Amino acid sequence: MTENKKEFVEPVSNLEVIFKDGLPVSIVLSVEDFERMTSKIATAEELFEGKDLFMPDGQKVTFEEMADKRFALECIDRKADLDSCL
């Protein structure tokens, strides 16, 4: 792995890779890690479409801050949905 790639790779402690005949065939990760990843992808897609990284209060933020905020809001919504089912 080159130095540049290390900047973009986050270690995942609970990542499990399943191999068959020496080839990776499946990856298992926590729901939280999956949701965090999908939040980052959604934020990246918005950037690709030309949306700027501004919070609702007008403050300009970094990509990570925007993705973390999106993830936190999605967690709140998901918890509310679960609570309404009980």
PDB file of N, CA, C and O in Angstrom:
ATOM      1  N   MET A   1       0.859  -1.178   0.000  1.00  0.00           N
ATOM      2  CA  MET A   1       0.000   0.000   0.000  1.00  0.00           C
ATOM      3  C   MET A   1       0.898   1.231   0.000  1.00  0.00           C
ATOM      4  O   MET A   1       1.850   1.309   0.776  1.00  0.00           O
ATOM      5  N   THR A   2       0.602   2.173  -0.851  1.00  0.00           N
ATOM      6  CA  THR A   2       1.406   3.384  -0.924  1.00  0.00           C
ATOM      7  C   THR A   2       1.015   4.358   0.181  1.00  0.00           C
ATOM      8  O   THR A   2      -0.042   4.221   0.798  1.00  0.00           O
ATOM      9  N   GLU A   3       1.863   5.329   0.420  1.00  0.00           N
ATOM     10  CA  GLU A   3       1.584   6.341   1.440  1.00  0.00           C
ATOM     11  C   GLU A   3       0.285   7.068   1.158  1.00  0.00           C
ATOM     12  O   GLU A   3      -0.485   7.320   2.085  1.00  0.00           O
ATOM     13  N   ASN A   4       0.018   7.413  -0.093  1.00  0.00           N
ATOM     14  CA  ASN A   4      -1.193   8.163  -0.433  1.00  0.00           C
ATOM     15  C   ASN A   4      -2.448   7.363  -0.116  1.00  0.00           C
ATOM     16  O   ASN A   4      -3.428   7.934   0.363  1.00  0.00           O
ATOM     17  N   LYS A   5      -2.448   6.093  -0.363  1.00  0.00           N
ATOM     18  CA  LYS A   5      -3.638   5.284  -0.113  1.00  0.00           C
ATOM     19  C   LYS A   5      -3.949   5.178   1.369  1.00  0.00           C
ATOM     20  O   LYS A   5      -5.115   5.045   1.742  1.00  0.00           O
ATOM     21  N   LYS A   6      -2.934   5.234   2.226  1.00  0.00           N
ATOM     22  CA  LYS A   6      -3.160   5.124   3.664  1.00  0.00           C
ATOM     23  C   LYS A   6      -4.059   6.237   4.169  1.00  0.00           C
ATOM     24  O   LYS A   6      -4.763   6.050   5.161  1.00  0.00           O
ATOM     25  N   GLU A   7      -4.055   7.382   3.517  1.00  0.00           N
ATOM     26  CA  GLU A   7      -4.887   8.498   3.942  1.00  0.00           C
ATOM     27  C   GLU A   7      -6.375   8.183   3.790  1.00  0.00           C
ATOM     28  O   GLU A   7      -7.203   8.741   4.510  1.00  0.00           O
ATOM     29  N   PHE A   8      -6.716   7.301   2.865  1.00  0.00           N
ATOM     30  CA  PHE A   8      -8.111   7.051   2.553  1.00  0.00           C
ATOM     31  C   PHE A   8      -8.651   5.758   3.151  1.00  0.00           C
ATOM     32  O   PHE A   8      -9.847   5.489   3.036  1.00  0.00           O
ATOM     33  N   VAL A   9      -7.816   4.961   3.779  1.00  0.00           N
ATOM     34  CA  VAL A   9      -8.239   3.683   4.322  1.00  0.00           C
ATOM     35  C   VAL A   9      -8.358   3.795   5.828  1.00  0.00           C
ATOM     36  O   VAL A   9      -7.407   4.167   6.516  1.00  0.00           O
ATOM     37  N   GLU A  10      -9.529   3.471   6.329  1.00  0.00           N
ATOM     38  CA  GLU A  10      -9.739   3.465   7.768  1.00  0.00           C
ATOM     39  C   GLU A  10      -9.706   2.021   8.253  1.00  0.00           C
ATOM     40  O   GLU A  10     -10.372   1.165   7.670  1.00  0.00           O
ATOM     41  N   PRO A  11      -8.943   1.731   9.308  1.00  0.00           N
ATOM     42  CA  PRO A  11      -8.933   0.354   9.800  1.00  0.00           C
ATOM     43  C   PRO A  11     -10.265   0.007  10.457  1.00  0.00           C
ATOM     44  O   PRO A  11     -10.837   0.811  11.192  1.00  0.00           O
ATOM     45  N   VAL A  12     -10.733  -1.166  10.188  1.00  0.00           N
ATOM     46  CA  VAL A  12     -11.981  -1.641  10.784  1.00  0.00           C
ATOM     47  C   VAL A  12     -11.623  -2.855  11.631  1.00  0.00           C
ATOM     48  O   VAL A  12     -11.187  -3.880  11.106  1.00  0.00           O
ATOM     49  N   SER A  13     -11.807  -2.738  12.937  1.00  0.00           N
ATOM     50  CA  SER A  13     -11.367  -3.796  13.836  1.00  0.00           C
ATOM     51  C   SER A  13     -12.251  -5.030  13.766  1.00  0.00           C
ATOM     52  O   SER A  13     -11.782  -6.132  14.054  1.00  0.00           O
ATOM     53  N   ASN A  14     -13.522  -4.879  13.389  1.00  0.00           N
ATOM     54  CA  ASN A  14     -14.412  -6.018  13.379  1.00  0.00           C
ATOM     55  C   ASN A  14     -14.756  -6.465  11.957  1.00  0.00           C
ATOM     56  O   ASN A  14     -15.819  -7.041  11.726  1.00  0.00           O
ATOM     57  N   LEU A  15     -13.877  -6.206  11.025  1.00  0.00           N
ATOM     58  CA  LEU A  15     -14.060  -6.629   9.649  1.00  0.00           C
ATOM     59  C   LEU A  15     -13.637  -8.081   9.522  1.00  0.00           C
ATOM     60  O   LEU A  15     -12.575  -8.471  10.008  1.00  0.00           O
ATOM     61  N   GLU A  16     -14.464  -8.878   8.871  1.00  0.00           N
ATOM     62  CA  GLU A  16     -14.146 -10.287   8.650  1.00  0.00           C
ATOM     63  C   GLU A  16     -14.209 -10.566   7.154  1.00  0.00           C
ATOM     64  O   GLU A  16     -15.216 -10.276   6.507  1.00  0.00           O
ATOM     65  N   VAL A  17     -13.143 -11.124   6.608  1.00  0.00           N
ATOM     66  CA  VAL A  17     -13.088 -11.473   5.198  1.00  0.00           C
ATOM     67  C   VAL A  17     -13.142 -12.985   5.094  1.00  0.00           C
ATOM     68  O   VAL A  17     -12.373 -13.688   5.750  1.00  0.00           O
ATOM     69  N   ILE A  18     -14.050 -13.484   4.271  1.00  0.00           N
ATOM     70  CA  ILE A  18     -14.225 -14.922   4.089  1.00  0.00           C
ATOM     71  C   ILE A  18     -13.601 -15.318   2.753  1.00  0.00           C
ATOM     72  O   ILE A  18     -13.923 -14.754   1.707  1.00  0.00           O
ATOM     73  N   PHE A  19     -12.717 -16.285   2.812  1.00  0.00           N
ATOM     74  CA  PHE A  19     -11.999 -16.740   1.615  1.00  0.00           C
ATOM     75  C   PHE A  19     -12.501 -18.127   1.195  1.00  0.00           C
ATOM     76  O   PHE A  19     -12.881 -18.948   2.030  1.00  0.00           O
ATOM     77  N   LYS A  20     -12.491 -18.360  -0.105  1.00  0.00           N
ATOM     78  CA  LYS A  20     -12.780 -19.684  -0.654  1.00  0.00           C
ATOM     79  C   LYS A  20     -11.728 -19.950  -1.715  1.00  0.00           C
ATOM     80  O   LYS A  20     -11.574 -19.173  -2.657  1.00  0.00           O
ATOM     81  N   ASP A  21     -11.012 -21.038  -1.560  1.00  0.00           N
ATOM     82  CA  ASP A  21      -9.921 -21.386  -2.478  1.00  0.00           C
ATOM     83  C   ASP A  21      -8.905 -20.251  -2.607  1.00  0.00           C
ATOM     84  O   ASP A  21      -8.373 -20.009  -3.690  1.00  0.00           O
ATOM     85  N   GLY A  22      -8.641 -19.560  -1.503  1.00  0.00           N
ATOM     86  CA  GLY A  22      -7.640 -18.505  -1.495  1.00  0.00           C
ATOM     87  C   GLY A  22      -8.103 -17.161  -2.023  1.00  0.00           C
ATOM     88  O   GLY A  22      -7.317 -16.215  -2.069  1.00  0.00           O
ATOM     89  N   LEU A  23      -9.372 -17.054  -2.426  1.00  0.00           N
ATOM     90  CA  LEU A  23      -9.899 -15.795  -2.957  1.00  0.00           C
ATOM     91  C   LEU A  23     -10.952 -15.235  -2.011  1.00  0.00           C
ATOM     92  O   LEU A  23     -11.760 -15.991  -1.472  1.00  0.00           O
ATOM     93  N   PRO A  24     -10.955 -13.911  -1.799  1.00  0.00           N
ATOM     94  CA  PRO A  24     -11.994 -13.327  -0.943  1.00  0.00           C
ATOM     95  C   PRO A  24     -13.355 -13.408  -1.640  1.00  0.00           C
ATOM     96  O   PRO A  24     -13.506 -12.956  -2.775  1.00  0.00           O
ATOM     97  N   VAL A  25     -14.338 -13.986  -0.952  1.00  0.00           N
ATOM     98  CA  VAL A  25     -15.673 -14.126  -1.541  1.00  0.00           C
ATOM     99  C   VAL A  25     -16.735 -13.352  -0.784  1.00  0.00           C
ATOM    100  O   VAL A  25     -17.829 -13.131  -1.305  1.00  0.00           O
ATOM    101  N   SER A  26     -16.428 -12.936   0.439  1.00  0.00           N
ATOM    102  CA  SER A  26     -17.418 -12.223   1.230  1.00  0.00           C
ATOM    103  C   SER A  26     -16.717 -11.400   2.306  1.00  0.00           C
ATOM    104  O   SER A  26     -15.638 -11.750   2.785  1.00  0.00           O
ATOM    105  N   ILE A  27     -17.363 -10.305   2.666  1.00  0.00           N
ATOM    106  CA  ILE A  27     -16.858  -9.455   3.740  1.00  0.00           C
ATOM    107  C   ILE A  27     -18.000  -9.226   4.714  1.00  0.00           C
ATOM    108  O   ILE A  27     -19.114  -8.883   4.317  1.00  0.00           O
ATOM    109  N   VAL A  28     -17.714  -9.419   5.986  1.00  0.00           N
ATOM    110  CA  VAL A  28     -18.705  -9.220   7.033  1.00  0.00           C
ATOM    111  C   VAL A  28     -18.258  -8.043   7.891  1.00  0.00           C
ATOM    112  O   VAL A  28     -17.127  -8.018   8.376  1.00  0.00           O
ATOM    113  N   LEU A  29     -19.144  -7.070   8.078  1.00  0.00           N
ATOM    114  CA  LEU A  29     -18.845  -5.949   8.947  1.00  0.00           C
ATOM    115  C   LEU A  29     -20.104  -5.572   9.710  1.00  0.00           C
ATOM    116  O   LEU A  29     -21.204  -6.000   9.359  1.00  0.00           O
ATOM    117  N   SER A  30     -19.942  -4.781  10.738  1.00  0.00           N
ATOM    118  CA  SER A  30     -21.074  -4.421  11.592  1.00  0.00           C
ATOM    119  C   SER A  30     -22.049  -3.528  10.841  1.00  0.00           C
ATOM    120  O   SER A  30     -21.686  -2.877   9.861  1.00  0.00           O
ATOM    121  N   VAL A  31     -23.278  -3.505  11.307  1.00  0.00           N
ATOM    122  CA  VAL A  31     -24.292  -2.641  10.715  1.00  0.00           C
ATOM    123  C   VAL A  31     -23.870  -1.182  10.853  1.00  0.00           C
ATOM    124  O   VAL A  31     -24.074  -0.387   9.935  1.00  0.00           O
ATOM    125  N   GLU A  32     -23.286  -0.830  11.985  1.00  0.00           N
ATOM    126  CA  GLU A  32     -22.843   0.556  12.190  1.00  0.00           C
ATOM    127  C   GLU A  32     -21.783   0.949  11.167  1.00  0.00           C
ATOM    128  O   GLU A  32     -21.841   2.039  10.597  1.00  0.00           O
ATOM    129  N   ASP A  33     -20.810   0.061  10.930  1.00  0.00           N
ATOM    130  CA  ASP A  33     -19.781   0.359   9.936  1.00  0.00           C
ATOM    131  C   ASP A  33     -20.383   0.463   8.540  1.00  0.00           C
ATOM    132  O   ASP A  33     -19.980   1.315   7.748  1.00  0.00           O
ATOM    133  N   PHE A  34     -21.345  -0.400   8.238  1.00  0.00           N
ATOM    134  CA  PHE A  34     -22.009  -0.349   6.933  1.00  0.00           C
ATOM    135  C   PHE A  34     -22.771   0.962   6.762  1.00  0.00           C
ATOM    136  O   PHE A  34     -22.682   1.604   5.715  1.00  0.00           O
ATOM    137  N   GLU A  35     -23.515   1.356   7.784  1.00  0.00           N
ATOM    138  CA  GLU A  35     -24.277   2.604   7.724  1.00  0.00           C
ATOM    139  C   GLU A  35     -23.354   3.810   7.605  1.00  0.00           C
ATOM    140  O   GLU A  35     -23.658   4.750   6.869  1.00  0.00           O
ATOM    141  N   ARG A  36     -22.236   3.795   8.315  1.00  0.00           N
ATOM    142  CA  ARG A  36     -21.273   4.885   8.221  1.00  0.00           C
ATOM    143  C   ARG A  36     -20.726   4.973   6.793  1.00  0.00           C
ATOM    144  O   ARG A  36     -20.566   6.065   6.249  1.00  0.00           O
ATOM    145  N   MET A  37     -20.442   3.814   6.193  1.00  0.00           N
ATOM    146  CA  MET A  37     -19.932   3.775   4.824  1.00  0.00           C
ATOM    147  C   MET A  37     -20.969   4.315   3.840  1.00  0.00           C
ATOM    148  O   MET A  37     -20.618   5.075   2.938  1.00  0.00           O
ATOM    149  N   THR A  38     -22.240   3.939   3.997  1.00  0.00           N
ATOM    150  CA  THR A  38     -23.264   4.431   3.075  1.00  0.00           C
ATOM    151  C   THR A  38     -23.484   5.933   3.243  1.00  0.00           C
ATOM    152  O   THR A  38     -23.818   6.616   2.275  1.00  0.00           O
ATOM    153  N   SER A  39     -23.304   6.455   4.453  1.00  0.00           N
ATOM    154  CA  SER A  39     -23.403   7.903   4.667  1.00  0.00           C
ATOM    155  C   SER A  39     -22.299   8.629   3.914  1.00  0.00           C
ATOM    156  O   SER A  39     -22.532   9.680   3.317  1.00  0.00           O
ATOM    157  N   LYS A  40     -21.103   8.067   3.946  1.00  0.00           N
ATOM    158  CA  LYS A  40     -19.986   8.687   3.228  1.00  0.00           C
ATOM    159  C   LYS A  40     -20.210   8.629   1.723  1.00  0.00           C
ATOM    160  O   LYS A  40     -19.896   9.582   1.010  1.00  0.00           O
ATOM    161  N   ILE A  41     -20.748   7.525   1.243  1.00  0.00           N
ATOM    162  CA  ILE A  41     -21.023   7.403  -0.191  1.00  0.00           C
ATOM    163  C   ILE A  41     -22.075   8.420  -0.620  1.00  0.00           C
ATOM    164  O   ILE A  41     -21.922   9.062  -1.660  1.00  0.00           O
ATOM    165  N   ALA A  42     -23.143   8.576   0.166  1.00  0.00           N
ATOM    166  CA  ALA A  42     -24.187   9.545  -0.164  1.00  0.00           C
ATOM    167  C   ALA A  42     -23.633  10.967  -0.176  1.00  0.00           C
ATOM    168  O   ALA A  42     -23.985  11.766  -1.044  1.00  0.00           O
ATOM    169  N   THR A  43     -22.771  11.281   0.781  1.00  0.00           N
ATOM    170  CA  THR A  43     -22.162  12.612   0.821  1.00  0.00           C
ATOM    171  C   THR A  43     -21.259  12.822  -0.394  1.00  0.00           C
ATOM    172  O   THR A  43     -21.260  13.899  -0.990  1.00  0.00           O
ATOM    173  N   ALA A  44     -20.498  11.805  -0.759  1.00  0.00           N
ATOM    174  CA  ALA A  44     -19.622  11.900  -1.933  1.00  0.00           C
ATOM    175  C   ALA A  44     -20.436  12.091  -3.211  1.00  0.00           C
ATOM    176  O   ALA A  44     -20.038  12.858  -4.088  1.00  0.00           O
ATOM    177  N   GLU A  45     -21.574  11.399  -3.323  1.00  0.00           N
ATOM    178  CA  GLU A  45     -22.429  11.564  -4.505  1.00  0.00           C
ATOM    179  C   GLU A  45     -22.952  12.990  -4.606  1.00  0.00           C
ATOM    180  O   GLU A  45     -23.015  13.552  -5.700  1.00  0.00           O
ATOM    181  N   GLU A  46     -23.330  13.585  -3.464  1.00  0.00           N
ATOM    182  CA  GLU A  46     -23.805  14.968  -3.472  1.00  0.00           C
ATOM    183  C   GLU A  46     -22.692  15.925  -3.907  1.00  0.00           C
ATOM    184  O   GLU A  46     -22.941  16.876  -4.649  1.00  0.00           O
ATOM    185  N   LEU A  47     -21.470  15.670  -3.443  1.00  0.00           N
ATOM    186  CA  LEU A  47     -20.346  16.496  -3.871  1.00  0.00           C
ATOM    187  C   LEU A  47     -20.126  16.366  -5.363  1.00  0.00           C
ATOM    188  O   LEU A  47     -19.875  17.358  -6.047  1.00  0.00           O
ATOM    189  N   PHE A  48     -20.217  15.152  -5.868  1.00  0.00           N
ATOM    190  CA  PHE A  48     -20.041  14.905  -7.300  1.00  0.00           C
ATOM    191  C   PHE A  48     -21.098  15.655  -8.111  1.00  0.00           C
ATOM    192  O   PHE A  48     -20.832  16.107  -9.224  1.00  0.00           O
ATOM    193  N   GLU A  49     -22.302  15.783  -7.540  1.00  0.00           N
ATOM    194  CA  GLU A  49     -23.386  16.496  -8.223  1.00  0.00           C
ATOM    195  C   GLU A  49     -23.276  18.006  -8.063  1.00  0.00           C
ATOM    196  O   GLU A  49     -24.101  18.741  -8.606  1.00  0.00           O
ATOM    197  N   GLY A  50     -22.272  18.484  -7.325  1.00  0.00           N
ATOM    198  CA  GLY A  50     -22.034  19.915  -7.212  1.00  0.00           C
ATOM    199  C   GLY A  50     -22.499  20.556  -5.927  1.00  0.00           C
ATOM    200  O   GLY A  50     -22.386  21.773  -5.783  1.00  0.00           O
ATOM    201  N   LYS A  51     -23.021  19.785  -4.980  1.00  0.00           N
ATOM    202  CA  LYS A  51     -23.465  20.351  -3.712  1.00  0.00           C
ATOM    203  C   LYS A  51     -22.255  20.719  -2.853  1.00  0.00           C
ATOM    204  O   LYS A  51     -21.307  19.940  -2.758  1.00  0.00           O
ATOM    205  N   ASP A  52     -22.280  21.887  -2.234  1.00  0.00           N
ATOM    206  CA  ASP A  52     -21.199  22.309  -1.354  1.00  0.00           C
ATOM    207  C   ASP A  52     -21.377  21.699   0.029  1.00  0.00           C
ATOM    208  O   ASP A  52     -22.465  21.248   0.387  1.00  0.00           O
ATOM    209  N   LEU A  53     -20.313  21.692   0.788  1.00  0.00           N
ATOM    210  CA  LEU A  53     -20.331  21.123   2.133  1.00  0.00           C
ATOM    211  C   LEU A  53     -20.674  22.185   3.172  1.00  0.00           C
ATOM    212  O   LEU A  53     -19.798  22.669   3.888  1.00  0.00           O
ATOM    213  N   PHE A  54     -21.932  22.536   3.246  1.00  0.00           N
ATOM    214  CA  PHE A  54     -22.392  23.503   4.225  1.00  0.00           C
ATOM    215  C   PHE A  54     -23.422  22.851   5.133  1.00  0.00           C
ATOM    216  O   PHE A  54     -24.304  22.123   4.677  1.00  0.00           O
ATOM    217  N   MET A  55     -23.293  23.125   6.427  1.00  0.00           N
ATOM    218  CA  MET A  55     -24.274  22.660   7.406  1.00  0.00           C
ATOM    219  C   MET A  55     -25.506  23.552   7.303  1.00  0.00           C
ATOM    220  O   MET A  55     -25.444  24.627   6.706  1.00  0.00           O
ATOM    221  N   PRO A  56     -26.625  23.114   7.882  1.00  0.00           N
ATOM    222  CA  PRO A  56     -27.842  23.939   7.816  1.00  0.00           C
ATOM    223  C   PRO A  56     -27.659  25.356   8.351  1.00  0.00           C
ATOM    224  O   PRO A  56     -28.351  26.275   7.912  1.00  0.00           O
ATOM    225  N   ASP A  57     -26.725  25.546   9.302  1.00  0.00           N
ATOM    226  CA  ASP A  57     -26.502  26.889   9.849  1.00  0.00           C
ATOM    227  C   ASP A  57     -25.580  27.730   8.972  1.00  0.00           C
ATOM    228  O   ASP A  57     -25.263  28.866   9.327  1.00  0.00           O
ATOM    229  N   GLY A  58     -25.137  27.185   7.814  1.00  0.00           N
ATOM    230  CA  GLY A  58     -24.295  27.930   6.890  1.00  0.00           C
ATOM    231  C   GLY A  58     -22.804  27.738   7.077  1.00  0.00           C
ATOM    232  O   GLY A  58     -22.006  28.274   6.307  1.00  0.00           O
ATOM    233  N   GLN A  59     -22.421  26.981   8.089  1.00  0.00           N
ATOM    234  CA  GLN A  59     -21.007  26.747   8.357  1.00  0.00           C
ATOM    235  C   GLN A  59     -20.440  25.750   7.345  1.00  0.00           C
ATOM    236  O   GLN A  59     -21.016  24.683   7.130  1.00  0.00           O
ATOM    237  N   LYS A  60     -19.316  26.098   6.730  1.00  0.00           N
ATOM    238  CA  LYS A  60     -18.657  25.197   5.785  1.00  0.00           C
ATOM    239  C   LYS A  60     -17.881  24.146   6.581  1.00  0.00           C
ATOM    240  O   LYS A  60     -17.182  24.482   7.538  1.00  0.00           O
ATOM    241  N   VAL A  61     -18.002  22.876   6.187  1.00  0.00           N
ATOM    242  CA  VAL A  61     -17.368  21.780   6.916  1.00  0.00           C
ATOM    243  C   VAL A  61     -16.564  20.897   5.962  1.00  0.00           C
ATOM    244  O   VAL A  61     -16.641  21.045   4.742  1.00  0.00           O
ATOM    245  N   THR A  62     -15.807  19.995   6.532  1.00  0.00           N
ATOM    246  CA  THR A  62     -15.049  19.036   5.733  1.00  0.00           C
ATOM    247  C   THR A  62     -15.952  17.873   5.332  1.00  0.00           C
ATOM    248  O   THR A  62     -17.060  17.719   5.846  1.00  0.00           O
ATOM    249  N   PHE A  63     -15.459  17.067   4.412  1.00  0.00           N
ATOM    250  CA  PHE A  63     -16.194  15.880   3.988  1.00  0.00           C
ATOM    251  C   PHE A  63     -16.488  14.966   5.171  1.00  0.00           C
ATOM    252  O   PHE A  63     -17.615  14.494   5.320  1.00  0.00           O
ATOM    253  N   GLU A  64     -15.493  14.712   6.012  1.00  0.00           N
ATOM    254  CA  GLU A  64     -15.682  13.836   7.170  1.00  0.00           C
ATOM    255  C   GLU A  64     -16.730  14.386   8.120  1.00  0.00           C
ATOM    256  O   GLU A  64     -17.563  13.631   8.623  1.00  0.00           O
ATOM    257  N   GLU A  65     -16.704  15.687   8.376  1.00  0.00           N
ATOM    258  CA  GLU A  65     -17.689  16.291   9.275  1.00  0.00           C
ATOM    259  C   GLU A  65     -19.097  16.150   8.708  1.00  0.00           C
ATOM    260  O   GLU A  65     -20.036  15.849   9.445  1.00  0.00           O
ATOM    261  N   MET A  66     -19.247  16.365   7.408  1.00  0.00           N
ATOM    262  CA  MET A  66     -20.557  16.238   6.777  1.00  0.00           C
ATOM    263  C   MET A  66     -21.048  14.789   6.845  1.00  0.00           C
ATOM    264  O   MET A  66     -22.210  14.541   7.168  1.00  0.00           O
ATOM    265  N   ALA A  67     -20.167  13.839   6.542  1.00  0.00           N
ATOM    266  CA  ALA A  67     -20.548  12.426   6.583  1.00  0.00           C
ATOM    267  C   ALA A  67     -20.893  11.994   8.005  1.00  0.00           C
ATOM    268  O   ALA A  67     -21.851  11.248   8.209  1.00  0.00           O
ATOM    269  N   ASP A  68     -20.120  12.455   8.992  1.00  0.00           N
ATOM    270  CA  ASP A  68     -20.407  12.118  10.391  1.00  0.00           C
ATOM    271  C   ASP A  68     -21.739  12.691  10.831  1.00  0.00           C
ATOM    272  O   ASP A  68     -22.486  12.027  11.549  1.00  0.00           O
ATOM    273  N   LYS A  69     -22.053  13.914  10.416  1.00  0.00           N
ATOM    274  CA  LYS A  69     -23.329  14.545  10.775  1.00  0.00           C
ATOM    275  C   LYS A  69     -24.484  13.778  10.140  1.00  0.00           C
ATOM    276  O   LYS A  69     -25.500  13.531  10.790  1.00  0.00           O
ATOM    277  N   ARG A  70     -24.330  13.401   8.874  1.00  0.00           N
ATOM    278  CA  ARG A  70     -25.369  12.625   8.187  1.00  0.00           C
ATOM    279  C   ARG A  70     -25.595  11.300   8.911  1.00  0.00           C
ATOM    280  O   ARG A  70     -26.735  10.888   9.126  1.00  0.00           O
ATOM    281  N   PHE A  71     -24.493  10.632   9.287  1.00  0.00           N
ATOM    282  CA  PHE A  71     -24.582   9.361   9.989  1.00  0.00           C
ATOM    283  C   PHE A  71     -25.310   9.520  11.322  1.00  0.00           C
ATOM    284  O   PHE A  71     -26.166   8.705  11.665  1.00  0.00           O
ATOM    285  N   ALA A  72     -24.971  10.566  12.070  1.00  0.00           N
ATOM    286  CA  ALA A  72     -25.617  10.805  13.370  1.00  0.00           C
ATOM    287  C   ALA A  72     -27.117  11.039  13.203  1.00  0.00           C
ATOM    288  O   ALA A  72     -27.916  10.520  13.982  1.00  0.00           O
ATOM    289  N   LEU A  73     -27.497  11.813  12.198  1.00  0.00           N
ATOM    290  CA  LEU A  73     -28.926  12.067  11.959  1.00  0.00           C
ATOM    291  C   LEU A  73     -29.649  10.797  11.538  1.00  0.00           C
ATOM    292  O   LEU A  73     -30.785  10.566  11.954  1.00  0.00           O
ATOM    293  N   GLU A  74     -29.003   9.968  10.715  1.00  0.00           N
ATOM    294  CA  GLU A  74     -29.614   8.714  10.297  1.00  0.00           C
ATOM    295  C   GLU A  74     -29.787   7.767  11.479  1.00  0.00           C
ATOM    296  O   GLU A  74     -30.773   7.033  11.546  1.00  0.00           O
ATOM    297  N   CYS A  75     -28.828   7.778  12.421  1.00  0.00           N
ATOM    298  CA  CYS A  75     -28.938   6.951  13.624  1.00  0.00           C
ATOM    299  C   CYS A  75     -30.134   7.385  14.465  1.00  0.00           C
ATOM    300  O   CYS A  75     -30.864   6.547  14.993  1.00  0.00           O
ATOM    301  N   ILE A  76     -30.332   8.684  14.587  1.00  0.00           N
ATOM    302  CA  ILE A  76     -31.471   9.204  15.346  1.00  0.00           C
ATOM    303  C   ILE A  76     -32.779   8.774  14.686  1.00  0.00           C
ATOM    304  O   ILE A  76     -33.704   8.336  15.369  1.00  0.00           O
ATOM    305  N   ASP A  77     -32.858   8.898  13.359  1.00  0.00           N
ATOM    306  CA  ASP A  77     -34.063   8.481  12.646  1.00  0.00           C
ATOM    307  C   ASP A  77     -34.311   6.986  12.792  1.00  0.00           C
ATOM    308  O   ASP A  77     -35.448   6.564  13.002  1.00  0.00           O
ATOM    309  N   ARG A  78     -33.262   6.187  12.682  1.00  0.00           N
ATOM    310  CA  ARG A  78     -33.398   4.742  12.789  1.00  0.00           C
ATOM    311  C   ARG A  78     -33.867   4.345  14.199  1.00  0.00           C
ATOM    312  O   ARG A  78     -34.716   3.465  14.346  1.00  0.00           O
ATOM    313  N   LYS A  79     -33.318   4.991  15.225  1.00  0.00           N
ATOM    314  CA  LYS A  79     -33.724   4.712  16.591  1.00  0.00           C
ATOM    315  C   LYS A  79     -35.191   5.089  16.809  1.00  0.00           C
ATOM    316  O   LYS A  79     -35.926   4.368  17.484  1.00  0.00           O
ATOM    317  N   ALA A  80     -35.612   6.212  16.241  1.00  0.00           N
ATOM    318  CA  ALA A  80     -37.013   6.631  16.366  1.00  0.00           C
ATOM    319  C   ALA A  80     -37.931   5.617  15.687  1.00  0.00           C
ATOM    320  O   ALA A  80     -38.998   5.296  16.210  1.00  0.00           O
ATOM    321  N   ASP A  81     -37.520   5.113  14.524  1.00  0.00           N
ATOM    322  CA  ASP A  81     -38.306   4.101  13.830  1.00  0.00           C
ATOM    323  C   ASP A  81     -38.422   2.830  14.649  1.00  0.00           C
ATOM    324  O   ASP A  81     -39.500   2.241  14.735  1.00  0.00           O
ATOM    325  N   LEU A  82     -37.314   2.400  15.256  1.00  0.00           N
ATOM    326  CA  LEU A  82     -37.337   1.200  16.099  1.00  0.00           C
ATOM    327  C   LEU A  82     -38.216   1.400  17.328  1.00  0.00           C
ATOM    328  O   LEU A  82     -38.974   0.512  17.718  1.00  0.00           O
ATOM    329  N   ASP A  83     -38.101   2.580  17.929  1.00  0.00           N
ATOM    330  CA  ASP A  83     -38.902   2.862  19.122  1.00  0.00           C
ATOM    331  C   ASP A  83     -40.390   2.884  18.816  1.00  0.00           C
ATOM    332  O   ASP A  83     -41.204   2.501  19.655  1.00  0.00           O
ATOM    333  N   SER A  84     -40.751   3.335  17.608  1.00  0.00           N
ATOM    334  CA  SER A  84     -42.168   3.401  17.236  1.00  0.00           C
ATOM    335  C   SER A  84     -42.744   2.004  17.005  1.00  0.00           C
ATOM    336  O   SER A  84     -43.961   1.824  17.062  1.00  0.00           O
ATOM    337  N   CYS A  85     -41.894   1.024  16.747  1.00  0.00           N
ATOM    338  CA  CYS A  85     -42.357  -0.340  16.515  1.00  0.00           C
ATOM    339  C   CYS A  85     -42.620  -1.078  17.818  1.00  0.00           C
ATOM    340  O   CYS A  85     -43.299  -2.105  17.815  1.00  0.00           O
ATOM    341  N   LEU A  86     -42.102  -0.580  18.921  1.00  0.00           N
ATOM    342  CA  LEU A  86     -42.252  -1.278  20.202  1.00  0.00           C
ATOM    343  C   LEU A  86     -43.520  -0.984  20.894  1.00  0.00           C
ATOM    344  O   LEU A  86     -43.767  -1.509  21.980  1.00  0.00           O
TER     345      LEU A  86
END
